[in-house]
Amino acid sequence: MRCSTKARGGRISAVAQFEKSFTLQVPSSTQNLALIREFVSAIGAQAGFDEKDVMRLQLAVDEACANVIEHAYDLEATHEVTIRALIDDDLIRFEIVDQGKGFDPARIEEQNLDALIRDRRSGGLGLRLIRSIMDDVQYQIVPGEKNELRMMKRLKKHTA
């Protein structure tokens, strides 16, 4: 919980904003992707997302974790992937952290979708998929320490 105080006319009032934080740490094996999806599903439902949006969150996080396992760790199950979820009043943020090989997403050329389909090539769609699902995607590399992918999705408020 974050709490801030404001002084008004000699009175002090406290304004509290609740932030819930959850962490899942798993070995870097594709066998753990089902567990990761279950984690995302539970967090997304708790945050108030509907079933369709929860499925999209699962897809984005699953894709990000699969990329870490395959590309950062070369499918070696001896490493760990950390998934942090932060729920705020109006958004959810997932952070995928690894200590594997980093990459610069700005150097990845966005390939023509029609050409990928026509050529039946696998790969090249992960970041595009993640960016199409999430409202904000940021990637940070701290060389020799960690790679962190932050994905944020705003909660759609349903009005009656």
Buried (B, 14 or more C-beta within 10 A) or exposed (E): EEEEEEEEEEEEEEEEEEEEEBEBEBBBBEEBBEEBBEBBBBBBBBBBBEEEBBBBBBBBBBBBBBBBBBBBBEEEBEBBBBBBBBBBEEBBBBBBBBBBEBBEBEEEEEBEEEEBEEEEEEEBBBBBBBBEBBEEBEBEBEEEEBBBBBBBBEBEEEEE
